[in-house]
């Protein structure tokens, strides 16, 4: 047995077959049932020509079918491909073509969009549709998901697998076209899933996972979309521990429904992406519909992919005193690198400061570690990806080899503190250069979101004849509030240097973010050129 995702999950299913594995609406699957359905889907795919190394696109909302399809692909040594369900046709065509997808599992709602582009994707030959109750009509040659499973073998008679089998995660990042990050299963398990340690020490041998999963009480609600790496990693980490993944049925963020789900299932762990998720959840605790819910079960809120603002962390632990609020730092190219933990009564750092893993360091321009107080790029070695799919130049740039050591250096800037922690400054690609000073948008955004009139905010730089760039705040107000530039500037000056204070303010009805909660800086730059103070419809 090797450190292969399918091998490990099969060991868990054999050890705790009757433990609940997946919950979504009325569907409740034990590990034995999950394994059976994944076996059937794997055979259905194999019967349609999908084999080792082939890429299977998952064009799905969060659902049991999403994790079943990932498991099924891994069983075949095939590679699941995450698809952003908000893509328009051109973006969808680009991704499926770039990923060389040969099969796709999709919700019926997306059939019309997929039908419009399939003629331009000759390599995409297998289409399996999940009935979601929508009225979309699929074309001839599409197989219905449940029918395909019913007609397929449930035998676990697959060829041996390898720790070198691939997992491919497409990430759009903050700029540029989506890129596929290639991980070996063994590196994924240790680099992104913490070796299924569940907060403890990683397992040392694949066989040890059987002991770890026997007594698990973890009930995890991944609120972020499964197209986002954090949701994959936390869902599979939960399953490796014999825990239960509880999947919200809504295809949008319904904070009241989520708290009801937590109370009903007595979930103890939720996974979100930054303030875009945390703010509505916090506000919903004041709603009439959530009063009286038993939320004493909740122990951990983990934010991955976007950092929580200090004011929100403080508010969460004040409202739910037994809660641990964990900011997990990492990237698609690095996996998990560090954490910042806040508890009731404890300190809430004003800056995003993390305790990082031993294999994480801050590197200077020469790709050597920098000293205390020096700004550099955050990097990781050890269990890291192989590189980007079909992009050797970008791979060489992001995964350099220095003195025989291979690093992942995706571009986040940071500084080492005297106590060994690392303060994250932000992604260099979106930093603002104003009068020779560098401004990291995330820092200013966190300050703006602490203002009582601000619901959400994004900060960008626009061209300035004198300073090169000037800082612009795009703000979504709280209901009934009317934030002003003067008021926000006064608030910011109390927390950041003067050159970081926004010089212009654009009010919008909604800050546009990706489904994973990350800000859309390209949209923000477009909005920032409009007349200050205008409301974006």
PyMOL commands that set and color helices and strands:
alter all, ss='L'
color gray80, all
select helices_A, chain A and resi 5-15+31-47+64-75+89-98+108-120+145-151+185-191+194-196+206-212+229-240+255-265+275-284+288-290+310-319+392-398+428-430+441-449+485-493+498-500+521-528
alter helices_A, ss='H'
color red, helices_A
select strands_A, chain A and resi 20-24+27-30+55-59+79-82+101-107+126-130+143-144+166-171+179-184+219-222+244-246+269-272+300-304+324-331+335-343+353-356+360-363+375-381+387-388+401-402+405-408+412-416+422-427+432-434+437-439+454-464+468-477+504-508+535-536
alter strands_A, ss='S'
color yellow, strands_A
deselect
rebuild
show_as cartoon
